[in-house]
Amino acid sequence: MSRSVVLLSGGLDSAVSLAYGLKTSEVELCLTFDYGQRSAAQEKRAAAALAQYYNLKHRIIELPFLQEITTSSLIDLNRALPEPEAASLDNFSTASLNAAAVWVPNRNGVFINIAAAYAEARQCELVITGFNREEAVTFPDNSLEFVAAASNALSFSTLNKVKVISYTQQLDKIEIINLGIRLGVPFEYIWSCYKGTEKMCGKCESCLRFKRAAEHVGLDTKSLFL
């Protein structure tokens, strides 16, 4: 069985990818990044709870330089976070504008390369990530092409040729939740919100996508939102 390092933000996609990864690999370590994002404390708490639930090693890595170089509304409290209408989630123009507003320079590229360094050092073959088909439309660093390119680059930069894989990448949010249900994912631990509120805000794009999918499959998540 392959050995893996998991990028665990505490969100829906990463939690389900982790649960699937436990079926296909020996998970050596879960990594969570604090780059000054509004939801850093909640993401770290959610990821730690998931790692504890699965009895896995967990490490938090701080990346203050990302906070210093970005104007993303995920980080800059002076910039408003987009709160789109649910009906506009699949509108490419609107979604593209929202994606640009929350974009953090090379974030997933940085995360993957750090995780790959840990993977190589611990003799792990895989870096497991949580991407999805919906957001890949406007976030190129969620795409199949990005994962293939990252794996190709790592075949040169790691001696054991670490590969990147996401078990949710070709699924939409409805399919991801259904997969999570089959895998017994503890949804009560998940944090899929851009904000740092006591509970998930229910208004940002990440919340809206999660809520829409949960309502579609009949998953009760009301207690998770404000």
Backbone hydrogen bonds, N-H to C=O, Kabsch-Sander energy under -0.5 kcal/mol:
donor,donor_aa,acceptor,acceptor_aa,energy
2,S,24,T,-0.6
4,S,26,E,-2.4
5,V,126,L,-2.1
6,V,29,L,-2.8
7,L,128,I,-3.0
8,L,6,V,-0.8
8,L,31,L,-2.7
9,S,7,L,-0.6
15,A,11,G,-2.2
16,V,12,L,-2.3
17,S,13,D,-2.5
18,L,14,S,-2.3
19,A,15,A,-2.2
20,Y,16,V,-2.3
21,G,17,S,-2.7
22,L,18,L,-1.9
23,K,20,Y,-1.4
24,T,20,Y,-0.9
25,S,21,G,-2.0
26,E,2,S,-3.1
27,V,25,S,-0.8
28,E,4,S,-3.2
28,E,26,E,-0.6
29,L,4,S,-1.0
30,C,57,K,-2.0
31,L,6,V,-3.0
32,T,59,R,-2.3
34,D,61,I,-2.5
35,Y,33,F,-0.6
38,R,74,L,-2.8
40,A,37,Q,-2.0
43,E,39,S,-3.0
44,K,40,A,-2.6
45,R,41,A,-2.0
46,A,42,Q,-2.6
47,A,43,E,-2.8
48,A,44,K,-2.3
49,A,45,R,-2.1
50,L,46,A,-2.3
51,A,47,A,-2.7
52,Q,48,A,-2.4
53,Y,49,A,-2.4
54,Y,50,L,-2.0
55,N,52,Q,-1.0
56,L,51,A,-3.0
59,R,30,C,-2.5
61,I,32,T,-2.9
63,L,34,D,-3.0
66,L,63,L,-1.4
67,Q,63,L,-0.8
68,E,64,P,-1.6
69,I,65,F,-1.6
70,T,66,L,-0.9
73,S,101,A,-2.7
75,I,72,S,-1.5
76,D,72,S,-3.1
77,L,75,I,-0.7
79,R,76,D,-1.7
88,S,85,E,-1.9
89,L,86,A,-1.3
91,N,88,S,-1.8
92,F,90,D,-0.7
95,A,91,N,-2.9
96,S,92,F,-2.3
97,L,93,S,-1.8
98,N,94,T,-2.2
99,A,95,A,-2.4
100,A,96,S,-2.1
101,A,97,L,-1.6
102,V,98,N,-1.2
103,W,99,A,-0.6
103,W,100,A,-0.5
107,R,104,V,-2.0
110,V,106,N,-2.7
111,F,107,R,-2.7
112,I,108,N,-2.5
113,N,109,G,-2.0
114,I,110,V,-2.2
115,A,111,F,-2.7
116,A,112,I,-2.5
117,A,113,N,-1.6
118,Y,114,I,-1.9
119,A,115,A,-2.7
120,E,116,A,-2.9
121,A,117,A,-2.3
122,R,118,Y,-1.8
123,Q,120,E,-1.6
124,C,119,A,-3.6
125,E,3,R,-1.3
126,L,3,R,-1.9
127,V,163,K,-2.6
128,I,5,V,-2.6
128,I,126,L,-0.5
129,T,165,I,-2.5
131,F,129,T,-0.6
133,R,168,T,-0.5
133,R,171,L,-2.8
134,E,171,L,-0.5
136,A,132,N,-1.1
137,V,133,R,-0.5
137,V,134,E,-1.1
138,T,135,E,-1.0
139,F,135,E,-2.6
142,N,139,F,-2.0
143,S,140,P,-1.4
147,V,143,S,-1.9
148,A,144,L,-2.4
149,A,145,E,-2.4
150,A,146,F,-2.8
151,S,147,V,-2.4
152,N,148,A,-2.1
153,A,149,A,-2.5
154,L,150,A,-2.5
155,S,151,S,-1.3
156,F,153,A,-1.5
157,S,153,A,-1.6
158,T,154,L,-1.8
161,K,158,T,-1.5
163,K,125,E,-2.7
165,I,127,V,-2.6
169,Q,166,S,-0.7
171,L,168,T,-2.0
176,I,172,D,-2.2
177,I,173,K,-2.4
178,N,174,I,-2.3
179,L,175,E,-2.3
180,G,176,I,-2.7
181,I,177,I,-2.5
182,R,178,N,-2.1
183,L,179,L,-1.9
184,G,180,G,-0.6
184,G,181,I,-1.0
185,V,180,G,-2.7
187,F,185,V,-1.5
189,Y,186,P,-2.0
190,I,187,F,-1.3
191,W,10,G,-2.7
200,M,224,L,-2.1
205,E,82,P,-0.5
208,L,204,C,-2.7
209,R,205,E,-2.4
210,F,206,S,-1.8
211,K,207,C,-3.3
212,R,208,L,-2.6
213,A,209,R,-1.9
214,A,210,F,-2.6
215,E,211,K,-2.7
216,H,212,R,-1.7
217,V,213,A,-1.8
218,G,214,A,-0.9
219,L,214,A,-2.5
220,D,218,G,-0.5
221,T,219,L,-0.8
224,L,221,T,-2.0
225,F,221,T,-0.5
225,F,222,K,-1.2
226,L,200,M,-2.5
